[in-house]
Amino acid sequence: MIHIAIIDQNKIYRESLKMLLEQIDGFKVVLDSPDGNYITSSFNIPAQIMIIDGSMGKEKCRGLIKHAGIEGRSVKILILAMFREELENDYGQAEVILKSSGKREFEERIKKMLAV
């Protein structure tokens, strides 16, 4: 089972993405948050993949990415970009995908990131 955390300010988008991802066999959204405060206040990130809304700003995204790497945890990060130009933004080890991507694109990217 692949456990996923979604951090996006837009509740409707979060719920839609959660529904889309849970249609994929072996995917389970274990956390959805508008700002990631739960994650930064906890040392227990219950996911292998964190999907983060890039529109929260680079500093917030980098803070969440940095926290995900604390204590050697191997949480993979997928940043959601609104526009194609944002696909080139550098988030270090994180990968970037368009928010408008479909189910198949999310599935393939996540499986590739985890080498499943």
C-alpha positions as CSV (number, residue, x, y, z in Angstrom):
1,M,0.0,0.0,0.0
2,I,1.4,3.5,-0.9
3,H,0.5,6.1,1.7
4,I,0.1,9.6,0.5
5,A,-0.2,13.0,2.2
6,I,-1.8,15.9,0.3
7,I,-1.0,19.5,1.3
8,D,-3.1,22.0,-0.7
9,Q,-4.8,25.2,0.4
10,N,-7.9,24.4,-1.8
11,K,-10.2,22.0,0.1
12,I,-12.2,21.1,-3.1
13,Y,-9.0,20.3,-5.0
14,R,-7.6,18.2,-2.0
15,E,-10.8,16.2,-1.8
16,S,-10.9,15.7,-5.6
17,L,-7.3,14.6,-5.7
18,K,-7.9,12.3,-2.7
19,M,-10.8,10.7,-4.5
20,L,-8.8,10.3,-7.7
21,L,-5.8,8.8,-6.0
22,E,-7.8,6.3,-4.0
23,Q,-9.3,5.0,-7.2
24,I,-5.8,3.6,-8.0
25,D,-5.3,0.1,-6.6
26,G,-2.7,0.2,-3.8
27,F,-2.9,4.0,-3.1
28,K,-4.3,5.4,0.1
29,V,-4.4,9.1,1.2
30,V,-3.6,9.0,4.9
31,L,-3.4,12.8,5.4
32,D,-4.8,15.9,3.8
33,S,-4.0,19.3,5.1
34,P,-4.5,22.9,3.9
35,D,-1.1,24.1,5.2
36,G,1.0,21.2,6.4
37,N,1.1,22.4,10.0
38,Y,0.3,18.9,11.3
39,I,3.4,17.6,9.4
40,T,5.8,20.3,10.7
41,S,4.5,19.9,14.3
42,S,4.8,16.1,14.2
43,F,7.9,13.8,13.9
44,N,5.7,11.1,12.4
45,I,4.9,11.7,8.7
46,P,2.6,8.7,7.9
47,A,3.3,8.8,4.2
48,Q,5.8,7.7,1.6
49,I,4.7,10.5,-0.8
50,M,3.9,14.1,0.1
51,I,2.0,16.1,-2.6
52,I,2.5,19.8,-1.9
53,D,0.8,22.8,-3.6
54,G,3.5,24.9,-5.1
55,S,1.3,28.0,-5.0
56,M,2.0,28.1,-1.2
57,G,5.3,29.6,-2.1
58,K,8.8,28.3,-2.4
59,E,9.8,29.0,1.2
60,K,6.8,27.1,2.6
61,C,7.4,24.2,0.2
62,R,11.1,24.1,1.0
63,G,10.3,24.1,4.7
64,L,7.9,21.1,4.3
65,I,10.5,19.3,2.1
66,K,13.2,19.9,4.7
67,H,11.0,18.6,7.5
68,A,10.2,15.5,5.5
69,G,13.9,14.7,5.4
70,I,14.5,15.0,9.1
71,E,15.9,11.9,10.8
72,G,16.6,10.1,7.6
73,R,13.0,9.5,6.6
74,S,12.5,8.6,3.0
75,V,9.5,10.6,2.1
76,K,9.3,11.5,-1.6
77,I,8.0,14.9,-2.6
78,L,5.8,15.8,-5.5
79,I,5.1,19.6,-6.0
80,L,1.9,20.6,-7.7
81,A,2.4,23.4,-10.4
82,M,-0.4,25.5,-11.8
83,F,1.4,26.5,-15.0
84,R,3.9,24.7,-17.3
85,E,6.6,27.3,-16.7
86,E,6.6,26.3,-13.0
87,L,7.7,22.7,-14.0
88,E,11.2,24.2,-14.2
89,N,11.2,25.5,-10.7
90,D,14.0,24.0,-8.6
91,Y,12.9,22.3,-5.4
92,G,16.0,20.1,-5.0
93,Q,15.1,16.4,-4.7
94,A,11.3,17.1,-5.2
95,E,9.6,16.4,-8.5
96,V,7.1,18.8,-10.1
97,I,3.8,17.8,-11.8
98,L,1.0,19.9,-13.2
99,K,-2.1,20.3,-10.9
100,S,-4.2,19.5,-13.9
101,S,-2.6,16.1,-14.5
102,G,-4.8,13.1,-14.9
103,K,-5.1,9.9,-12.9
104,R,-2.7,8.0,-15.1
105,E,0.0,10.7,-14.9
106,F,-0.2,10.8,-11.1
107,E,-0.1,7.0,-10.9
108,E,2.9,6.6,-13.2
109,R,4.8,9.5,-11.5
110,I,4.2,8.2,-8.0
111,K,5.1,4.6,-8.9
112,K,8.2,5.8,-10.7
113,M,9.3,7.9,-7.7
114,L,8.9,4.9,-5.4
115,A,10.3,2.5,-8.0
116,V,7.3,0.3,-7.6
